[in-house]
Amino acid sequence: MNIGGVFFDKQFPFSDGTQAEKLFVVLGFDKGIVITAKTTSKNNGKGINYGCQPNDRFHNFHLVANCCYLKKPTWICLDEFYEFQQNKMLAKHFSGIINPLFDLDPAITKALLECSLLSDDITASQSAIISLSLSKLAI
C-alpha cells in the first residue's frame, strides 16, 4: 500500500454505517492505521479548477478528466477522513474486496497531502499521520 494509492473497494464503509462501491485514496499510514479519503465524480457545486479547493463548501482536491487514469473529473473529499486498520485492509485485499488501481504521481500526492492538512475536518492524530507520510515522500 502506497501513499497516494487509489483503490476500489466493493464494500466501502461510510460514516453513516452503509456500504457501497467506492474509490478511495491512501493519504498516509503509521503504526497499523491507514488514513484515507473517498472520491466522487459528482460536482455538486464543487470548484472545477485542478487541485486544492479549500474554499468550496466541502473541502476537496480536484483531479480533472483524464488525469491519472480517471476518465471523469474526480474530487477527493477532504471534509471527511476514514481511518482503517491496515491488517483489516490487507485481509479485504486478499479476499478480493479491495483492489489497487494506480498510484497518483508523486507531485500530485504531495499537493493532495498538503491540501488535506488545510481541512477543518482533520483530527490532530490524522494530521500527524499525514504529515509523517508527507515527510517520507521522495520528490
Secondary structure, 3 states (H helix, E strand, C coil): CCCCEEEEEEEEECCCCCEEEEEEEEEEEECCEEEEEEEECCCCCCCCCCEEECCCCCCEEEECCCCCCCCCCEEEECCCCEEEEHHHHHHHHHCCCEEEEEECCHHHHHHHHHHHCCCCCCCHHHHHHHHHHHHHCCC
